[in-house]
Amino acid sequence: MSEWSVDIRDVRFNLFDFLNVGDLSKYELYQEYDAEMMGDVVDAARDQCTNLLAPLQEVGDATGLRFEGGRVHLPEGFSKAYQAFREAGWIGLSHRVEHGGMGFPFVMNAVTQAMFSGANLSFMFTPGLTTGAAGLIADFGTEEHHATYLGKMLSGEWTGTMCLTEAGAGTAVPDLKTAAFPVDPDKGVYKIKGQKVFISAGDHDLTENIVHMVLARVDGDPAGAKGVSLFIVPVRRADAAGSAGEFNDVTTVGIEHKLGIHASPTCTLSFGDNDDCLGYLIGGKGQGLGCMFRMMNEARIAVALQGVGLAAASYQKALAYAKERVQGTHITEMRNPDAARVAIIEHPDVRRNLMWMKALSEGSLAMTLYAAYCADREMTATEPKEKQRWEYQVEILTPIVKAWCSDEAFRAAELGIQVLGGYGYCREYGLEQYLRDAKILSLYEGTNGIQALDLLGRKIGRKGGVMMMTVLNEVNSFVNGDAANGPLAAEIVALGKARDAVASTAMGFAQRMMKGDMVYGALHATPFLQMFGDLLVGWLLTKQAATAQDMLEAKLAELGVAADQDLGPVLADHAEARYLHGKVATAKFFCHHILPRVRARKSAVDSGDTSALDVVL
Ligand SMILES: Cc1cc2nc3c(=O)[nH]c(=O)nc-3n(C[C@H](O)[C@H](O)[C@H](O)COP(=O)(O)OP(=O)(O)OC[C@H]3O[C@@H](n4cnc5c(N)ncnc54)[C@H](O)[C@@H]3O)c2cc1C
């Protein structure tokens, strides 16, 4: 069984050769952070994965959680690892320094989250949700809230959660029943009563306090979205010294037994069973969903990053196995009983599966880091038009990265099992855990079906389609640029066709909607999102390949390799040339093997078929 590993060269290529994140230091917000510091963060994250998180991955899955005496107990080793993780400062990596964070660009948080999630997804729920909950308090809390909670949460001394879901309010969050009754409304103090389900990191034995961010309706407020408010509800109230004081009437009712993420507690929580649960309003009465929506882009990109991590880890494991596992002879020697037995990586069908995984993994990383980078550029831009350019890209990219990367992470794990054969189906080799763990990503933080409706219903048509056009213009400037006449010309032609397919499909939906047909778009929103995702991944991988091609040519010139020379020996000897050559191959593979899905999906959307609506099921 191979250990967890990451293609650190590809991570660095994305950050430093492609996005040039070191240039973010040009902006006041990030002037303290240069490329060298960011490189150190990447190295430190990899060490943390190798030495702290990955060794607990298997034990967490096998041991799972204990729910005893009303408390959740994590598997052995998790508490110690959590203390080391929080002391390293990861929870507040991208939070503002004045709040107790480290102030790094969001893209650095993104890249480290992807690595951590690949090394141990279950472990990452507690710190990840703490980062998100602290973000809500930072954005919407008062100075008093900041002083009480942010330092404790960003240092990881206290953890946080997001409490939206109830038994009768899953996707339809505004149907929630949890109620808030005024105690001292002028000071924002209410009593909370209700039950939340599926709360990740809702209880554990890592810290002395947990701060829940709870959506509830103030007694008498209107039904639906407008009546939903957001409350800080700690398990223990802060005392006069700011420490964890008396208990706040929050009870852990139980935990779920799940397909995957066995070491991540998914809790049912009861608030106010004894009528003594205080909640502190933030963001204003009736503004709860608005606050959550503001945080949603970040949360959805975070789920995409979990997919990135799992796809990458699956690929690395399958690749290492395929290089070692000897089985059969090369196809050209199939009739020779004395032929040497080869590693399965020599078989074309195994290579195709590996390349598919490589393309999904590198494509997910490229698209999600680009989305995070757009968020950084939106934050640093001062000129309104420039700000919009990045903001609109974040808006369109968010549902796409969430759904595409989560679906394709599951697919990558499944392909990994295929590469390993029967051993892939067995626990010992780890791929089956990745598959089980990955399934949750398409379900929470808005199911992938809901992401597709968000893209089509809320983003594509908004502002006369300008958001979508902003993204397509970025694609256009590459497709119509100099690279179209270079060695990637055929791939760029394929991209141009995919772009046309996405644009004309969107136009078709718009025409139907103008005639009052909302249902056809809702029926086909998922294939549309998948088409758009394929286009964006194809664009980014090919754009990266153009950069890699230039770097490869420079490298070969430096090595004195002639243009017509056989590259085999050079690639065998030089890791950098091998990496760059592989980067170009990945884009070609994506454009010729995966991108054609766009055509098939377009033809399904164009069919006009409504059998799924007409049939009696
Ligand atoms: C392991 C785990 C961890 C979780 N962590 C948290 C957490 O920390 N905090 C939290 O608040 N919640 C959490 N959740 C809850 C999660 O976000 C919900 O499960 C999810 O929002 C879906 O709600 P539901 O399960 O009730 O499904 P439903 O809402 O019942 O949906 C069932 C199906 O119907 C579809 N559907 C529903 N409504 C529509 C619609 N209007 N249009 C089209 N399709 C629709 C959905 O796409 C889905 O396929 C977690 C869930 C799990 C399993």
The ligand as an ORCA input file, in Angstrom:
! r2SCAN-3c Opt
* xyz 0 1
  C     -22.164     14.156      6.119
  C     -23.020     15.375      6.074
  C     -22.550     16.548      6.611
  C     -23.357     17.686      6.614
  N     -22.918     18.822      7.235
  C     -23.788     19.858      7.418
  C     -23.450     20.971      8.247
  O     -22.349     21.050      8.780
  N     -24.385     21.937      8.438
  C     -25.613     21.876      7.879
  O     -26.416     22.772      8.089
  N     -25.963     20.841      7.060
  C     -25.089     19.835      6.834
  N     -25.435     18.764      6.038
  C     -26.741     18.766      5.400
  C     -26.665     18.898      3.888
  O     -26.287     20.198      3.529
  C     -28.029     18.461      3.335
  O     -28.054     17.055      3.426
  C     -28.271     18.927      1.939
  O     -28.452     20.307      1.944
  C     -29.487     18.278      1.303
  O     -30.612     18.281      2.164
  P     -31.409     16.908      2.416
  O     -30.412     15.880      2.794
  O     -32.511     17.172      3.341
  O     -31.963     16.514      1.004
  P     -33.329     17.080      0.257
  O     -33.360     18.542      0.447
  O     -34.438     16.259      0.811
  O     -32.992     16.718     -1.202
  C     -33.139     15.383     -1.731
  C     -32.950     15.426     -3.247
  O     -33.899     16.294     -3.849
  C     -33.265     17.309     -4.596
  N     -33.979     18.570     -4.419
  C     -34.506     19.069     -3.276
  N     -35.088     20.244     -3.503
  C     -34.934     20.516     -4.807
  C     -35.317     21.602     -5.663
  N     -35.945     22.660     -5.208
  N     -34.988     21.508     -6.973
  C     -34.319     20.453     -7.453
  N     -33.933     19.408     -6.696
  C     -34.227     19.444     -5.394
  C     -31.834     17.402     -4.049
  O     -30.927     17.863     -5.029
  C     -31.567     15.959     -3.651
  O     -31.114     15.219     -4.752
  C     -24.640     17.639      6.002
  C     -25.083     16.446      5.418
  C     -24.299     15.322      5.474
  C     -24.843     14.037      4.878
*
